[in-house]
Amino acid sequence: MNIHNIMEEQVYSRINDLYDKLKQDNASWLSCDCENCRLDTVSYVLNRIPPKYVVSGRGATYFSDVLRNSQLNADIDALGIEGIRLVNSAKRPYHNVSRGKCVEEEVPSPRFDFPTFQGVVMDGSSFEPLSDATITLKIGGELATMRDITWANPCKTFKTTKGAYSFWVKSIVAEKSGEQKIFDFSLEITADGYAPISYSFEVPVVSADNVQKGELNMTYALKIQDLFLFRADIENPME
């Protein structure tokens, strides 16, 4: 399918203009304007405005007046400033590394490609998302390598992301296509003032040749059950 959200170009252009203007004005709170920080801000805005999808050039022409709408652009700019402040206050590790250097060297085919792992850490007493928790993913008892170094391992949870975490594990070479194997993973979760916990799970994977090179597919994802941490002075009823 050749379907495109034309808001991507609009947001990308305006966010770059905002960063350039803030840098030119020497904004005291702007600590970084690297490519990754800019892309994080673009993603922040795109997730908060309605998309405008087109298939043909005629569709793009139809939406040309929409893209010139002053209120829409004002909304993009307001969200852009909000996103820039947020991204600058919680920069990811390796945020200033060029995108070309972020992706680990590709494993040759056939190989085992893993789904992205997604989950949420909660306070076991209040059932509220827990921020400032540290989650470490291991495979076979060893620290799991990510396909992209901007996907930190260990990673942290933040208030703005409501206790969510995610991992994208680097592929592993296989002997042949169609090989079936079960991989053992474990999560170790810690947070100040809370008793640490660990959670183990198995992931069956079939090796393949026709895998997409270095491309993230969020539809190929594994949702981990919600994990609960209890304060160190409270007995965990789940034990």
N, C-alpha and C positions, 0 to 999 in steps of 0.2 A: 504494500500500500504506500502511496505517495501522499500522505496527509501531513500537513505542517501547521504548527502553531505560530502565526506571524507575530505574536506578542514577544517571542523570543528575541528577534532582532531589535524590536522597539525597546524592550527592557535592557538588553545588553548595551545598546547605544547610549541610553540615558544614564545608566549606572556608570559607565566609563566616563561620561561627561561630568557626573557628580564627583567621582574620584579625582579627576583632573582638576576640577575647580577647587576642591578642598585642598589638594596638594599645592596648587598655585597660591591659595590664600593662606598657606601655612597653618591650617587648622591644628590647634594644639592637641586635640584628642585623636587625630588620625595618626596611628602608629605604624600602619602598613597599608600599602596599596598594591601588593603583588597580585599576580594573575589568579592564584587560588583564592585569595580573599575577595577579589572582584567577582569571581565565579560563584563563590558562596553567597555573596550578596544578590547576584542575579537570581540564583535558585530561591533565595528567601522571598524575593518579590514575586517571581513567577508562581510560587505556591500560594500566593495571597491575592491574585487577581484572576478574573475569568479569562480562559483561553479563547483565542479566535482562530478556528481551524479553517484551512483552505485546501483545496485539491488542485485547482487550476489557477492560471494567471488571472482569469476573470474574477475568481474569488478574491484574489489579492487586491484587485482594482476596487471591488465592492467595499472592502474594509479600509481603503485608503483614507476616507473621510473620518473613520473612527480613530485611526492612528493620529490624526491631527487634532483630536478633541482635547481642548485645554484642560478640562476636568480630569480626564483619564491620565494625561501626562503629569498633572499636579499630584494625583494619587500615587503614580509610580515614583515620583520624586520623594514624596513624603515617606513611602515605604522604603525607598532606597536609603534615605538618611537613617531611618530606624534600623535597617539591615546592616548598614556600614558600622554604626555604633555597636551593634550586637556582635558582629564578626570581629571587630577590633578589640572587644572586651574579652573574647573567648577564642583566640586564634588556635587553630588546630596545629599539632606538631607538623613540621615540614611544610607549613603553609607557604613559605617563600621559596620553595623548590620548584623549578620549572616542571610543567606537566610531563614533558618527555622523560624526565628523570624519576618520576614518581612510580611508574609501573615496573614491577619486577620483570626480569627476563622471562620470556614466554617458554613454557614447558612444551617440548615437541609432542606431536600426536603419535600414537594414541595416548590419551591421558584421562585421568579422573578429574572432572570439573565439579566443584562443590557449589551447592546453593549458597546464597547469602544467608547468614544467621541473624535473626532479629528477635529482640525480646525487651522486656521491661523489668526493672527492679523496683520493688515496692517496700514501703515501711509496713512490717507485719502487724503493727498495732493500729495504725490509722488508715491503712490501705491507700495511702497517698503515694504518688511516684516519689522515688528517693533520688535526690541529687547528690553529687560528690561521692558516688560509689565508684569503686574501681573493679572492672571486670577483666579477667585474664582468660583467654581461650587457649587450651592445649589440645594437641592431637597425639595420641599414643604416649601421653605423659610429657611431651615436649611442647615448648611454646610454638603455636601455629604461626607460620609466615603468611602475611597478607599479600594479595596480588597487587595492591597499590599501597605504598607506604603512608599515604594520607589516611588510610584506614588503620588507626592506631590499635596496637595490641601490646599491653593492656590499654583499655579505653576507659573514659570517664562518662558518668551520666551528669546531665545538667538540668537545671530547673526549666529552661526554655524548651528542652526536648522531652520533658515529662518522664524522666527516668528511662528513656529508651536507649538501647545500644544496638550495634550491628557489627558484623564481621564479614569479610570477603576473603576466604582462604585461598592461597595459591594452589594451583593444580598440581597433581602428582602424576608422574609418568607411569604408564601401564605397559605390560608386556604385549598386549594385543587388544584390538577393538572387541567390545562385547564382553570383556572380563568383568565379573561381578565381585565386589569386595565390600566388606563392612568396616567402616572406620570408627574408631573410638575417640570421642571428644569429651572434654570436661571444661566446666566453667568454674572459676574461683572468684567469689565476690566478697569484697571488703569495704568497709566504710567506718570512719571515725565514730566511736561510741556504740558500734553495732558488733554483734558476734558474727564472725565470718562464716560463709557457707560454701559448699561445693555442689555442683550438679553435673552428672554424667549422662551422656546420651550417645546413641549409635546412629550412623548415617550410612545407609546402603547406597552405593554408587555403581553405575555401569560405565566402563570406559568407552570412549568414542573417538572417531577420527574427524567427524564433521562438526567440530566445536568452533564457535565464533572466536576469533582471535582477540583476546584482551578486552572483550566487550562485556559490560555489566548488564545482566538481564534480571531486573528486580521481580519478574514473574516467576523466576526460578529461585524461590526463597523458602526457608524453613523457619516457622514461627516457634520459638522456644516458649514453653509455659512461663507464666509470670513467676518471678522469683522473689521471695520475701525475706527481708532482713529484720531481725529483732534486736532491740537495744541490749547491750551486754548485761544489764541488770534485770532483764525480763526473761522469764523462761519461755522457750520456743515450744508452743503446743504441737507443732508438726514433727517434733523429734520423738 
